[in-house]
């Protein structure tokens, strides 16, 4: 599972999804249907990558949230 470092508070308009840096998605060859870890500031959460409203977003599985500090 790949890890993408992103601001977990940067949300899509529906407030349910995390916006991801597009360049990093391309570098890691990540797209819709993949599962990744989204990490930042001592936290990590697993997320499914989906295409919503023309944007690739991470849909977090909050039950997997862990603190890495």
N, C-alpha and C positions, 0 to 999 in steps of 0.2 A: 504494500500500500504506500503510495507516495504522500509526502507531506508538503503542503503549501502554506507558506507563511503569509498571513493576511490579517487585517484588522477585523476581529470578530464582531465589532460594533458597527461595521460598515454594511448596512443592510439594503436589500432590494426594496422597492416601494411597498411590497406586501408585508414587509417587516419580518417575514418568516425565513428568508434566505440570506445568505452571506454573499456579498459581491466579491469577486475574485479578480486579481490582476491578470488581464488577458494574456500578456506576454509570458507570464509564468506558466499558464495553461498550455501554451504552444510549446514552450521549452520542454515541459514534462510529458508532452503528447497525451494530455488529459482531455477528455470530452464527455458529452452526455452519456450516462450509463455507467461511468466509472465511480469508484468509491475512493475517497482520499481522507487524509487527516488534515484538518485546518488548525494551524497553531499560531499563537501569539501571546506574548507577555505571560509566560508561565502556564498557559492553558492549551489544551488540545481537545478536539472533538472530531469524531468520524462524521463524514458527510457524503451524501450522494450528489453527484454532479448532474444537473438537469438544465435543459434549455427552457427558459420561461420568458415570455414577452420579448423574444429576440436576444436575450442575454443568457450567458452561461453562468449559473449560480450554484452555490453549495447549499444543499438542504441538510442542515445539521441533525444529527441524532443525539439530542441533548443527554440522553441516558448514558452516553459514552464519554461525557465530559470528564477530563482528568486534569489535575493540577500538577505541573511538572517542576515547580519550585521546591 
